């Protein structure tokens, strides 16, 4: 028996769902679809891959009338998730032929302005939606169903003010749905302010703890990259996701994996939308074995068959760790989480162990690994690689350089490679240093030091992800 028939869905939608091979609803679908069809406001706790798009999509597909203006709005934290939601809504809307468009930054605004007057449903990110509101190219006066997908991530990314402004432009008489991997008090407060007697629903956790093995290696910082290459080179299972905390480290890791013949691609917020889509298609199409990414870029993406999750850096927020490990051990399959920690990760790792005492994370002995020499890409994309080119400006290079490069600005390099600004590097080095009014001395092997008016001495990390004395928000 098709349980979806009990939810009050139209025959056309039931047939479309059946054609897609879906016969049994997930828990979040069972608990929310009847409420959504009744027109109730809902806050649903639902992990990525639990079927929430079909849940809120049923309401959109059943209620929106083609050609009657913009009637449904879905807010997502990322461009990839916006595209994913649009594609799934198109699949399930069948012959109803709803005009569903995506609105997000990183692409030209002209086609969006042209498409908005004909749109029945818009799926978009807060920043670009606000841009259209300010331009007067987005009219929300007919919105009858508003959905926030991955609400917790949008708030974590600092979008709460943008979300509030967008909601305030929608009619007060509407249906509002929040779907979130975790339901925080902030989300409840948002619901209390913008919803009508909402119902809170919690889905089952998608990760099976009995199927998930978590381990960690306590590695010297200048062996971190070598260990990652060693482990991935021997990995013969399904798809692997490697998480980093920043764009810079993501670029560093994927570049060095490729150099060491590991089939890897990267995704982070600094890529154009076309490049992000291309990398994701390669990974989902099994044309790449490893996806290196940041939390923001990966959140909300539906990726199947991930057998291993590697944490090259431990996130400062333990909630992000939970989302990362939730990428594997799904649908009865086994999964493994590998954490590679060094002294820079100790605080974050201790926080996770303290806040999630139910996790069993086994320590493994360090294997014998062949050391790899790290390449350090410069933001400009020129030089800066081990064995690369010299492009110094009023800089000097002296001593026995081991195939390194120098690109200093009023700096000096001895026996290695430097690209400093009024900085000096001396001693025996086989890596690179890039300081700003800083000094680096001592012995370095395959690593980098990057200081802001600071000093670095001794061995430096291959990972290039050590503490720095300059601030700013984390950009993923």
BELFENWO-V565264 format. One record per residue. N is the residue number from 1. RES is the residue in one small letter. OMEGA is omega in whole degrees, 0 to 359 (* if undefined). NEAR is the number of other ideal C-beta (glycine too) atoms within 12 Angstrom. D_CENTER is the distance of its C-alpha to the mean C-alpha in Angstrom with 2 decimals. Layout:
BEGIN
n = <N/N>
res = <RES/RES>
omega = <OMEGA/OMEGA>
near = <NEAR/NEAR>
d_center = <D_CENTER/D_CENTER>
END
This chain:
BEGIN
n = <1/2/3/4/5/6/7/8/9/10/11/12/13/14/15/16/17/18/19/20/21/22/23/24/25/26/27/28/29/30/31/32/33/34/35/36/37/38/39/40/41/42/43/44/45/46/47/48/49/50/51/52/53/54/55/56/57/58/59/60/61/62/63/64/65/66/67/68/69/70/71/72/73/74/75/76/77/78/79/80/81/82/83/84/85/86/87/88/89/90/91/92/93/94/95/96/97/98/99/100/101/102/103/104/105/106/107/108/109/110/111/112/113/114/115/116/117/118/119/120/121/122/123/124/125/126/127/128/129/130/131/132/133/134/135/136/137/138/139/140/141/142/143/144/145/146/147/148/149/150/151/152/153/154/155/156/157/158/159/160/161/162/163/164/165/166/167/168/169/170/171/172/173/174/175/176/177/178/179/180/181/182/183/184/185/186/187/188/189/190/191/192/193/194/195/196/197/198/199/200/201/202/203/204/205/206/207/208/209/210/211/212/213/214/215/216/217/218/219/220/221/222/223/224/225/226/227/228/229/230/231/232/233/234/235/236/237/238/239/240/241/242/243/244/245/246/247/248/249/250/251/252/253/254/255/256/257/258/259/260/261/262/263/264/265/266/267/268/269/270/271/272/273/274/275/276/277/278/279/280/281/282/283/284/285/286/287/288/289/290/291/292/293/294/295/296/297/298/299/300/301/302/303/304/305/306/307/308/309/310/311/312/313/314/315/316/317/318/319/320/321/322/323/324/325/326/327/328/329/330/331/332/333/334/335/336/337/338/339/340/341/342/343/344/345/346/347/348/349/350/351/352/353/354/355/356/357/358/359/360/361/362/363/364/365/366/367/368/369/370/371/372/373/374/375/376/377/378/379/380/381/382/383/384/385/386/387/388/389/390/391/392/393/394/395/396/397/398/399/400/401/402/403/404/405/406/407/408/409/410/411/412/413/414/415/416/417/418/419/420/421/422/423/424/425/426/427/428/429/430/431/432/433/434/435/436/437/438/439/440/441/442/443/444/445/446/447/448/449/450/451/452/453/454/455/456/457/458/459/460/461/462/463/464/465/466/467/468/469/470/471/472/473/474/475/476>
res = <x/x/x/x/x/x/x/x/x/x/x/x/x/x/x/x/x/x/x/x/x/x/x/x/x/x/x/x/x/x/x/x/x/x/x/x/x/x/x/x/x/x/x/x/x/x/x/x/x/x/x/x/x/x/x/x/x/x/x/x/x/x/x/x/x/x/x/x/x/x/x/x/x/x/x/x/x/x/x/x/x/x/x/x/x/x/x/x/x/x/x/x/x/x/x/x/x/x/x/x/x/x/x/x/x/x/x/x/x/x/x/x/x/x/x/x/x/x/x/x/x/x/x/x/x/x/x/x/x/x/x/x/x/x/x/x/x/x/x/x/x/x/x/x/x/x/x/x/x/x/x/x/x/x/x/x/x/x/x/x/x/x/x/x/x/x/x/x/x/x/x/x/x/x/x/x/x/x/x/x/x/x/x/x/x/x/x/x/x/x/x/x/x/x/x/x/x/x/x/x/x/x/x/x/x/x/x/x/x/x/x/x/x/x/x/x/x/x/x/x/x/x/x/x/x/x/x/x/x/x/x/x/x/x/x/x/x/x/x/x/x/x/x/x/x/x/x/x/x/x/x/x/x/x/x/x/x/x/x/x/x/x/x/x/x/x/x/x/x/x/x/x/x/x/x/x/x/x/x/x/x/x/x/x/x/x/x/x/x/x/x/x/x/x/x/x/x/x/x/x/x/x/x/x/x/x/x/x/x/x/x/x/x/x/x/x/x/x/x/x/x/x/x/x/x/x/x/x/x/x/x/x/x/x/x/x/x/x/x/x/x/x/x/x/x/x/x/x/x/x/x/x/x/x/x/x/x/x/x/x/x/x/x/x/x/x/x/x/x/x/x/x/x/x/x/x/x/x/x/x/x/x/x/x/x/x/x/x/x/x/x/x/x/x/x/x/x/x/x/x/x/x/x/x/x/x/x/x/x/x/x/x/x/x/x/x/x/x/x/x/x/x/x/x/x/x/x/x/x/x/x/x/x/x/x/x/x/x/x/x/x/x/x/x/x/x/x/x/x/x/x/x/x/x/x/x/x/x/x/x/x/x/x/x/x/x/x/x/x/x/x/x/x/x/x/x>
omega = <178/184/181/180/181/186/180/180/178/181/181/179/178/180/178/179/181/179/178/177/180/182/181/179/172/182/181/177/180/185/186/185/178/179/181/179/177/180/182/171/187/165/183/174/188/179/174/179/183/176/183/181/176/180/180/178/178/179/180/184/182/189/185/179/182/175/182/180/183/186/180/181/177/177/177/182/185/179/181/180/177/179/180/179/179/182/180/177/177/179/186/180/173/184/180/174/174/176/184/181/177/179/178/181/179/177/181/182/183/179/178/178/180/185/186/182/182/187/171/181/176/173/186/177/187/185/182/177/176/177/180/178/180/178/183/181/179/181/183/187/182/181/177/177/180/181/170/179/187/184/181/180/178/180/177/182/177/183/189/179/178/180/179/181/179/179/182/179/179/177/180/178/182/172/183/181/173/172/188/178/174/181/180/178/178/178/177/178/177/178/179/184/189/183/178/176/184/173/179/183/178/177/178/176/183/182/177/183/181/180/186/176/179/180/173/173/175/190/167/186/181/175/186/181/179/179/179/179/180/183/182/179/181/182/183/182/184/182/183/173/178/183/174/182/185/176/184/180/177/178/180/184/184/179/182/175/178/179/181/170/170/185/188/171/183/171/168/187/179/179/171/181/180/180/179/180/180/180/180/178/178/182/180/180/179/175/174/185/187/174/177/189/172/181/184/182/186/187/176/180/179/182/182/170/174/183/184/171/177/172/177/171/179/183/179/179/183/177/177/177/179/180/180/184/177/178/183/182/179/173/176/180/176/178/181/176/181/178/177/186/170/186/180/184/189/182/181/181/177/179/179/179/180/184/180/183/178/178/172/182/186/176/178/178/179/176/172/183/175/183/175/180/190/171/181/181/176/180/183/182/181/173/173/180/175/182/185/188/177/179/186/173/184/180/180/174/180/177/184/178/182/177/184/181/175/178/187/172/186/181/179/177/179/175/178/181/178/173/187/174/185/182/179/174/181/179/182/185/173/181/182/174/178/184/174/185/182/179/174/179/178/185/178/181/174/187/181/170/183/185/175/183/182/181/175/178/180/183/179/189/172/187/179/187/182/180/179/184/173/188/182/181/176/180/180/*>
near = <9/19/20/32/19/15/27/19/33/23/16/19/35/27/19/28/34/21/16/19/10/27/16/15/29/30/24/36/39/26/29/41/40/25/29/41/29/18/22/25/33/44/42/47/33/41/36/44/33/35/35/47/44/37/44/48/47/44/45/44/40/33/34/34/21/22/16/18/24/41/34/45/50/50/51/46/45/46/38/44/41/44/34/35/46/35/21/35/41/27/25/39/33/24/17/27/18/33/28/37/36/38/44/39/24/28/24/16/23/12/16/30/20/15/26/33/19/21/37/35/46/47/45/50/43/39/31/36/43/28/25/34/27/16/17/13/25/33/22/34/17/27/36/30/40/46/50/49/45/46/47/39/40/42/32/31/34/18/32/27/17/28/42/22/22/37/34/18/28/34/21/18/15/27/36/43/48/48/50/44/40/33/29/24/15/23/34/22/19/32/32/18/20/31/29/19/15/28/25/28/33/22/31/22/28/35/34/20/22/13/21/34/26/34/27/34/33/25/34/27/36/35/34/47/50/35/39/45/38/27/34/38/23/18/26/12/21/26/34/41/49/49/45/45/37/34/28/33/44/42/33/42/49/38/32/40/38/24/24/30/14/31/22/39/38/42/44/39/34/22/29/18/26/16/22/35/29/20/32/35/21/23/37/24/18/18/17/30/32/43/46/44/51/41/44/42/42/41/44/46/38/31/36/21/26/41/29/38/43/47/46/50/43/41/35/23/25/25/26/37/35/32/39/41/42/35/44/39/31/31/20/12/24/22/35/32/42/39/41/44/38/38/23/29/35/19/18/28/31/19/20/32/24/15/18/20/12/14/24/16/29/17/17/21/13/21/18/10/26/16/22/34/32/42/34/44/32/27/17/11/13/16/29/37/29/34/23/26/20/24/23/27/17/16/28/23/29/20/20/15/26/22/22/41/35/39/36/37/23/20/33/31/38/28/28/45/48/51/47/43/27/20/35/31/48/27/29/22/42/30/48/48/50/42/36/27/21/29/26/43/28/23/24/39/30/40/44/48/46/41/30/21/18/22/23/41/21/21/30/43/41/44/46/45/39/30/24/24/17/15/8/10/11/25/19/34>
d_center = <38.13/35.18/33.93/32.24/35.85/36.26/33.60/35.76/33.85/35.78/37.24/35.35/31.93/33.17/34.24/30.94/29.08/31.73/31.45/27.77/29.03/27.75/30.64/29.35/27.01/24.35/25.18/22.97/24.67/28.09/27.75/26.38/27.77/31.39/30.54/28.61/31.52/33.90/32.11/30.97/28.13/25.54/22.75/21.08/18.99/17.08/14.33/12.10/14.75/17.68/19.06/18.51/18.40/21.91/22.92/22.47/23.14/26.62/27.51/26.46/28.28/31.36/31.84/30.95/33.96/33.45/34.96/35.29/32.70/29.20/29.24/25.71/22.54/19.01/16.47/12.73/10.00/8.50/10.74/9.57/10.17/13.35/14.59/14.01/15.94/18.58/19.20/19.72/21.97/23.92/24.44/25.85/27.83/30.11/33.33/32.76/31.27/29.12/27.91/24.15/22.31/18.90/18.77/16.03/16.20/16.09/18.86/22.54/23.69/27.04/26.24/24.48/27.64/29.74/27.92/27.64/31.39/31.29/28.13/28.57/24.91/22.10/18.38/16.64/14.52/16.65/17.30/18.78/20.56/22.25/23.23/25.01/26.63/28.03/29.31/30.91/29.33/27.63/30.06/28.85/32.43/32.41/29.14/30.16/26.85/23.77/20.53/17.51/14.68/12.00/14.43/13.40/9.94/12.02/14.49/12.33/11.24/15.00/15.69/18.50/21.28/20.04/19.72/23.19/24.66/23.50/24.79/28.03/28.67/28.67/31.96/32.64/33.96/30.90/28.83/25.53/22.82/19.87/17.45/15.21/13.90/16.10/19.04/19.77/23.01/21.41/20.43/23.98/25.46/23.73/25.16/28.55/28.66/27.64/28.52/31.88/32.43/29.13/28.81/26.11/25.05/23.15/22.03/22.28/19.61/18.21/18.23/21.79/22.48/25.51/23.56/20.91/22.04/20.44/21.83/21.58/23.32/24.72/24.80/26.51/24.08/25.65/25.32/21.61/20.78/23.96/23.12/19.71/21.58/24.38/22.42/20.40/23.66/25.27/22.55/24.08/22.28/19.60/16.11/14.25/10.64/10.73/8.39/9.36/9.54/10.21/10.40/13.92/13.51/11.07/13.91/16.48/15.40/15.03/18.27/20.13/19.13/20.50/23.53/24.20/24.09/20.88/19.51/15.93/13.57/10.53/7.70/6.78/8.14/11.55/12.19/14.44/13.64/16.10/14.64/11.09/13.10/15.40/13.08/11.59/15.28/16.41/14.27/15.19/18.67/19.13/19.84/17.47/17.41/14.41/10.79/9.62/6.06/4.48/3.22/3.21/2.73/2.59/4.31/7.72/8.02/11.37/11.94/15.35/17.26/14.81/17.54/16.05/13.10/13.71/12.79/14.07/13.61/13.93/11.93/14.52/13.70/14.83/13.09/9.66/11.74/13.02/9.85/9.08/12.72/12.81/11.46/14.98/18.58/18.55/21.62/24.01/22.51/22.40/19.32/18.94/16.74/17.75/17.32/18.72/19.95/22.36/24.12/21.23/19.26/22.30/21.87/18.31/19.36/22.56/20.87/18.95/22.28/24.12/22.06/21.67/25.12/24.98/22.64/24.66/23.05/25.64/26.38/27.17/29.57/28.46/29.59/31.53/29.19/30.17/29.03/27.03/27.39/24.26/23.68/22.37/21.30/22.48/20.73/23.63/23.14/26.79/28.31/27.04/26.64/28.94/31.94/30.99/33.09/34.91/34.40/35.77/37.23/40.26/38.88/40.73/40.06/42.52/43.09/41.99/38.53/36.97/35.61/33.39/32.88/33.89/32.68/33.93/35.01/38.25/37.13/38.55/37.31/39.36/38.82/35.19/32.71/31.84/30.33/31.28/32.46/35.80/34.77/36.50/35.60/38.31/39.03/38.09/34.59/32.82/29.50/28.61/28.68/27.53/28.84/29.71/33.24/32.58/34.32/33.35/36.00/36.59/35.36/31.90/30.79/27.99/26.02/25.38/26.20/24.92/26.74/27.54/31.28/31.07/32.43/31.15/33.49/33.52/30.92/27.47/24.17/22.93/19.40/20.14/18.08/21.01/21.87/22.94/25.37/23.69/21.57/19.16/15.94/12.74/10.99/7.43>
END
